[in-house]
């Protein structure tokens, strides 16, 4: 999903809770596809948001230069 905050993976439930920011998001094939970033509250429903893993890779690559 792409919106005002940029690219975000929106989970269907609030599966993280406090303290999980930066943790991995896995797909069904057990591959890391994102990093937990923040909670989303809209119309009384809470979900979790994650940034796509490509942004985490970009940060790691920049540290190795």
N, CA, C and O atoms as CSV, one atom per row, in Angstrom:
chain,resi,resn,atom,element,x,y,z
A,1,UNK,N,N,0.850,-1.159,0.000
A,1,UNK,CA,C,0.000,0.000,0.000
A,1,UNK,C,C,0.902,1.229,0.000
A,1,UNK,O,O,1.946,1.227,0.652
A,2,UNK,N,N,0.518,2.262,-0.711
A,2,UNK,CA,C,1.292,3.493,-0.754
A,2,UNK,C,C,0.358,4.642,-0.411
A,2,UNK,O,O,-0.707,4.779,-1.013
A,3,UNK,N,N,0.750,5.467,0.551
A,3,UNK,CA,C,-0.090,6.581,0.962
A,3,UNK,C,C,0.742,7.784,1.343
A,3,UNK,O,O,1.898,7.903,0.938
A,4,UNK,N,N,0.155,8.675,2.121
A,4,UNK,CA,C,0.824,9.909,2.531
A,4,UNK,C,C,2.095,9.638,3.334
A,4,UNK,O,O,3.019,10.451,3.338
A,5,UNK,N,N,2.136,8.488,4.013
A,5,UNK,CA,C,3.311,8.138,4.811
A,5,UNK,C,C,4.343,7.354,4.023
A,5,UNK,O,O,5.367,6.956,4.578
A,6,UNK,N,N,4.096,7.125,2.741
A,6,UNK,CA,C,4.999,6.334,1.921
A,6,UNK,C,C,4.507,4.907,1.818
A,6,UNK,O,O,3.336,4.630,2.076
A,7,UNK,N,N,5.398,3.994,1.441
A,7,UNK,CA,C,5.023,2.586,1.317
A,7,UNK,C,C,4.853,1.971,2.697
A,7,UNK,O,O,5.652,2.218,3.600
A,8,UNK,N,N,3.815,1.175,2.853
A,8,UNK,CA,C,3.574,0.507,4.130
A,8,UNK,C,C,2.905,-0.839,3.870
A,8,UNK,O,O,2.063,-0.972,2.981
A,9,UNK,N,N,3.293,-1.823,4.657
A,9,UNK,CA,C,2.609,-3.107,4.658
A,9,UNK,C,C,1.636,-3.041,5.821
A,9,UNK,O,O,2.054,-2.842,6.961
A,10,UNK,N,N,0.361,-3.202,5.559
A,10,UNK,CA,C,-0.648,-3.128,6.610
A,10,UNK,C,C,-1.091,-4.533,6.975
A,10,UNK,O,O,-1.625,-5.261,6.138
A,11,UNK,N,N,-0.866,-4.915,8.235
A,11,UNK,CA,C,-1.310,-6.217,8.716
A,11,UNK,C,C,-2.802,-6.135,9.045
A,11,UNK,O,O,-3.318,-5.061,9.351
A,12,UNK,N,N,-3.475,-7.256,8.982
A,12,UNK,CA,C,-4.915,-7.268,9.196
A,12,UNK,C,C,-5.305,-7.142,10.667
A,12,UNK,O,O,-6.458,-6.835,10.972
A,13,UNK,N,N,-4.368,-7.374,11.579
A,13,UNK,CA,C,-4.652,-7.249,12.998
A,13,UNK,C,C,-3.503,-6.511,13.668
A,13,UNK,O,O,-2.423,-6.375,13.095
A,14,UNK,N,N,-3.742,-6.036,14.882
A,14,UNK,CA,C,-2.675,-5.411,15.654
A,14,UNK,C,C,-1.885,-6.534,16.314
A,14,UNK,O,O,-2.163,-6.920,17.449
A,15,UNK,N,N,-0.917,-7.043,15.604
A,15,UNK,CA,C,-0.213,-8.243,16.034
A,15,UNK,C,C,1.068,-7.975,16.807
A,15,UNK,O,O,1.767,-8.919,17.176
A,16,UNK,N,N,1.389,-6.737,17.058
A,16,UNK,CA,C,2.696,-6.479,17.652
A,16,UNK,C,C,2.619,-6.010,19.094
A,16,UNK,O,O,3.073,-6.725,19.987
A,17,UNK,N,N,2.076,-4.866,19.347
A,17,UNK,CA,C,2.100,-4.299,20.683
A,17,UNK,C,C,3.347,-3.461,20.878
A,17,UNK,O,O,4.198,-3.376,19.993
A,18,UNK,N,N,3.445,-2.854,22.021
A,18,UNK,CA,C,4.555,-1.947,22.321
A,18,UNK,C,C,5.885,-2.692,22.350
A,18,UNK,O,O,5.962,-3.832,22.807
A,19,UNK,N,N,6.933,-2.031,21.856
A,19,UNK,CA,C,8.285,-2.568,21.934
A,19,UNK,C,C,8.716,-3.438,20.771
A,19,UNK,O,O,9.829,-3.963,20.790
A,20,UNK,N,N,7.891,-3.609,19.775
A,20,UNK,CA,C,8.241,-4.476,18.654
A,20,UNK,C,C,8.719,-3.727,17.417
A,20,UNK,O,O,9.018,-4.353,16.399
A,21,UNK,N,N,8.796,-2.424,17.481
A,21,UNK,CA,C,9.260,-1.657,16.325
A,21,UNK,C,C,10.650,-2.117,15.917
A,21,UNK,O,O,11.530,-2.303,16.757
A,22,UNK,N,N,10.831,-2.296,14.617
A,22,UNK,CA,C,12.107,-2.757,14.090
A,22,UNK,C,C,12.193,-4.257,13.943
A,22,UNK,O,O,13.144,-4.766,13.350
A,23,UNK,N,N,11.213,-4.981,14.476
A,23,UNK,CA,C,11.207,-6.438,14.366
A,23,UNK,C,C,10.781,-6.891,12.978
A,23,UNK,O,O,10.167,-6.123,12.238
A,24,UNK,N,N,11.098,-8.126,12.618
A,24,UNK,CA,C,10.807,-8.620,11.281
A,24,UNK,C,C,9.337,-8.980,11.061
A,24,UNK,O,O,8.630,-9.375,11.988
A,25,UNK,N,N,8.900,-8.833,9.815
A,25,UNK,CA,C,7.593,-9.299,9.352
A,25,UNK,C,C,7.879,-10.400,8.344
A,25,UNK,O,O,8.598,-10.177,7.371
A,26,UNK,N,N,7.324,-11.584,8.566
A,26,UNK,CA,C,7.564,-12.740,7.702
A,26,UNK,C,C,6.361,-13.013,6.809
A,26,UNK,O,O,5.222,-12.739,7.186
A,27,UNK,N,N,6.623,-13.556,5.622
A,27,UNK,CA,C,5.533,-14.033,4.777
A,27,UNK,C,C,5.333,-15.529,5.044
A,27,UNK,O,O,6.001,-16.095,5.909
A,28,UNK,N,N,4.431,-16.162,4.317
A,28,UNK,CA,C,4.147,-17.583,4.531
A,28,UNK,C,C,5.333,-18.476,4.225
A,28,UNK,O,O,5.425,-19.584,4.753
A,29,UNK,N,N,6.241,-18.013,3.379
A,29,UNK,CA,C,7.438,-18.783,3.032
A,29,UNK,C,C,8.584,-18.533,4.018
A,29,UNK,O,O,9.719,-18.943,3.774
A,30,UNK,N,N,8.280,-17.860,5.131
A,30,UNK,CA,C,9.246,-17.547,6.183
A,30,UNK,C,C,10.370,-16.628,5.741
A,30,UNK,O,O,11.470,-16.668,6.292
A,31,UNK,N,N,10.088,-15.794,4.737
A,31,UNK,CA,C,11.040,-14.776,4.276
A,31,UNK,C,C,10.679,-13.448,4.935
A,31,UNK,O,O,9.500,-13.127,5.087
A,32,UNK,N,N,11.689,-12.681,5.324
A,32,UNK,CA,C,11.436,-11.362,5.902
A,32,UNK,C,C,11.021,-10.415,4.779
A,32,UNK,O,O,11.748,-10.237,3.802
A,33,UNK,N,N,9.844,-9.812,4.932
A,33,UNK,CA,C,9.334,-8.903,3.900
A,33,UNK,C,C,9.207,-7.470,4.396
A,33,UNK,O,O,8.963,-6.562,3.601
A,34,UNK,N,N,9.369,-7.253,5.701
A,34,UNK,CA,C,9.221,-5.907,6.225
A,34,UNK,C,C,9.720,-5.791,7.649
A,34,UNK,O,O,10.130,-6.774,8.267
A,35,UNK,N,N,9.678,-4.562,8.163
A,35,UNK,CA,C,10.059,-4.258,9.537
A,35,UNK,C,C,8.900,-3.546,10.226
A,35,UNK,O,O,8.419,-2.520,9.747
A,36,UNK,N,N,8.452,-4.106,11.370
A,36,UNK,CA,C,7.378,-3.456,12.120
A,36,UNK,C,C,7.773,-2.017,12.415
A,36,UNK,O,O,8.901,-1.735,12.818
A,37,UNK,N,N,6.830,-1.122,12.209
A,37,UNK,CA,C,7.139,0.289,12.377
A,37,UNK,C,C,6.190,0.999,13.331
A,37,UNK,O,O,6.639,1.690,14.245
A,38,UNK,N,N,4.901,0.841,13.135
A,38,UNK,CA,C,3.951,1.599,13.958
A,38,UNK,C,C,2.567,0.965,13.940
A,38,UNK,O,O,2.252,0.133,13.089
A,39,UNK,N,N,1.749,1.382,14.907
A,39,UNK,CA,C,0.356,0.962,14.958
A,39,UNK,C,C,-0.517,1.959,14.216
A,39,UNK,O,O,-0.218,3.153,14.174
A,40,UNK,N,N,-1.586,1.465,13.639
A,40,UNK,CA,C,-2.539,2.299,12.914
A,40,UNK,C,C,-3.893,2.126,13.583
A,40,UNK,O,O,-4.364,1.001,13.747
A,41,UNK,N,N,-4.518,3.219,13.969
A,41,UNK,CA,C,-5.851,3.164,14.548
A,41,UNK,C,C,-6.784,3.970,13.667
A,41,UNK,O,O,-6.603,5.173,13.482
A,42,UNK,N,N,-7.790,3.287,13.124
A,42,UNK,CA,C,-8.717,3.952,12.218
A,42,UNK,C,C,-10.126,3.434,12.476
A,42,UNK,O,O,-10.369,2.229,12.407
A,43,UNK,N,N,-11.038,4.323,12.767
A,43,UNK,CA,C,-12.441,3.959,12.998
A,43,UNK,C,C,-12.590,2.870,14.055
A,43,UNK,O,O,-13.433,1.984,13.912
A,44,UNK,N,N,-11.792,2.923,15.101
A,44,UNK,CA,C,-11.873,1.966,16.197
A,44,UNK,C,C,-11.177,0.643,15.948
A,44,UNK,O,O,-11.171,-0.221,16.826
A,45,UNK,N,N,-10.590,0.461,14.771
A,45,UNK,CA,C,-9.860,-0.767,14.461
A,45,UNK,C,C,-8.363,-0.502,14.554
A,45,UNK,O,O,-7.874,0.518,14.068
A,46,UNK,N,N,-7.648,-1.415,15.175
A,46,UNK,CA,C,-6.199,-1.281,15.311
A,46,UNK,C,C,-5.504,-2.296,14.420
A,46,UNK,O,O,-5.859,-3.475,14.412
A,47,UNK,N,N,-4.522,-1.839,13.680
A,47,UNK,CA,C,-3.697,-2.708,12.853
A,47,UNK,C,C,-2.239,-2.310,13.032
A,47,UNK,O,O,-1.937,-1.280,13.634
A,48,UNK,N,N,-1.356,-3.120,12.516
A,48,UNK,CA,C,0.076,-2.815,12.578
A,48,UNK,C,C,0.579,-2.463,11.197
A,48,UNK,O,O,0.102,-2.996,10.196
A,49,UNK,N,N,1.552,-1.559,11.146
A,49,UNK,CA,C,2.161,-1.167,9.887
A,49,UNK,C,C,3.632,-1.516,9.877
A,49,UNK,O,O,4.295,-1.499,10.914
A,50,UNK,N,N,4.134,-1.830,8.704
A,50,UNK,CA,C,5.549,-2.161,8.539
A,50,UNK,C,C,6.065,-1.527,7.263
A,50,UNK,O,O,5.319,-1.345,6.301
A,51,UNK,N,N,7.343,-1.194,7.262
A,51,UNK,CA,C,7.961,-0.704,6.028
A,51,UNK,C,C,8.519,-1.901,5.278
A,51,UNK,O,O,8.987,-2.851,5.906
A,52,UNK,N,N,8.483,-1.883,3.951
A,52,UNK,CA,C,9.060,-2.981,3.168
A,52,UNK,C,C,10.545,-3.163,3.489
A,52,UNK,O,O,11.252,-2.195,3.769
A,53,UNK,N,N,11.003,-4.402,3.444
A,53,UNK,CA,C,12.381,-4.736,3.823
A,53,UNK,C,C,13.415,-4.019,2.962
A,53,UNK,O,O,14.551,-3.836,3.400
A,54,UNK,N,N,13.052,-3.610,1.753
A,54,UNK,CA,C,14.031,-2.935,0.891
A,54,UNK,C,C,14.584,-1.684,1.561
A,54,UNK,O,O,15.725,-1.305,1.297
A,55,UNK,N,N,13.812,-1.038,2.415
A,55,UNK,CA,C,14.310,0.159,3.103
A,55,UNK,C,C,15.306,-0.212,4.198
A,55,UNK,O,O,16.268,0.519,4.434
A,56,UNK,N,N,15.087,-1.325,4.859
A,56,UNK,CA,C,16.058,-1.811,5.841
A,56,UNK,C,C,17.365,-2.201,5.171
A,56,UNK,O,O,18.449,-1.933,5.690
A,57,UNK,N,N,17.249,-2.836,4.013
A,57,UNK,CA,C,18.454,-3.208,3.263
A,57,UNK,C,C,19.236,-1.969,2.837
A,57,UNK,O,O,20.466,-1.957,2.891
A,58,UNK,N,N,18.519,-0.924,2.412
A,58,UNK,CA,C,19.184,0.322,2.015
A,58,UNK,C,C,19.979,0.909,3.177
A,58,UNK,O,O,21.093,1.396,2.982
A,59,UNK,N,N,19.411,0.866,4.389
A,59,UNK,CA,C,20.112,1.395,5.565
A,59,UNK,C,C,21.357,0.575,5.880
A,59,UNK,O,O,22.406,1.137,6.193
A,60,UNK,N,N,21.249,-0.752,5.799
A,60,UNK,CA,C,22.404,-1.595,6.066
A,60,UNK,C,C,23.495,-1.406,5.035
A,60,UNK,O,O,24.677,-1.372,5.377
A,61,UNK,N,N,23.114,-1.284,3.782
A,61,UNK,CA,C,24.096,-1.094,2.719
A,61,UNK,C,C,24.843,0.222,2.893
A,61,UNK,O,O,26.048,0.288,2.650
A,62,UNK,N,N,24.145,1.259,3.309
A,62,UNK,CA,C,24.775,2.567,3.502
A,62,UNK,C,C,25.838,2.509,4.603
A,62,UNK,O,O,26.820,3.250,4.546
A,63,UNK,N,N,25.658,1.645,5.601
A,63,UNK,CA,C,26.628,1.514,6.701
A,63,UNK,C,C,27.888,0.797,6.261
A,63,UNK,O,O,28.935,0.947,6.892
A,64,UNK,N,N,27.808,0.022,5.191
A,64,UNK,CA,C,28.968,-0.746,4.726
A,64,UNK,C,C,29.811,0.022,3.711
A,64,UNK,O,O,30.820,-0.496,3.234
A,65,UNK,N,N,29.423,1.210,3.385
A,65,UNK,CA,C,30.181,2.000,2.394
A,65,UNK,C,C,31.296,2.759,3.041
A,65,UNK,O,O,32.033,3.473,2.361
